[in-house]
Amino acid sequence: MSEQHPGLEHIAQHMSAKKHMPIDRARAILASAARNASPAAKKRNPRLKRVKG
């Protein structure tokens, strides 16, 4: 985990707890958002390109 970004799994866990949803659903929402990220966001964070789909 870096200082700049806590990681997608950590964010999914946080979303799951905050929105009262299953962790699998939170991961799906987060993956969809990563796939739809703008080219500028992917340039800033190249790891977004690793999300399958």
Stockholm file with secondary structure:
# STOCKHOLM 1.0

chainA/1-53         MSEQHPGLEHIAQHMSAKKHMPIDRARAILASAARNASPAAKKRNPRLKRVKG
#=GR chainA/1-53 SS CCSSCCCHHHHHHHHHHHHTCCHHHHHHHHHHHHHTCCHHHHHHCGGGGGSCC
#=GC SS_cons        CCSSCCCHHHHHHHHHHHHTCCHHHHHHHHHHHHHTCCHHHHHHCGGGGGSCC
//
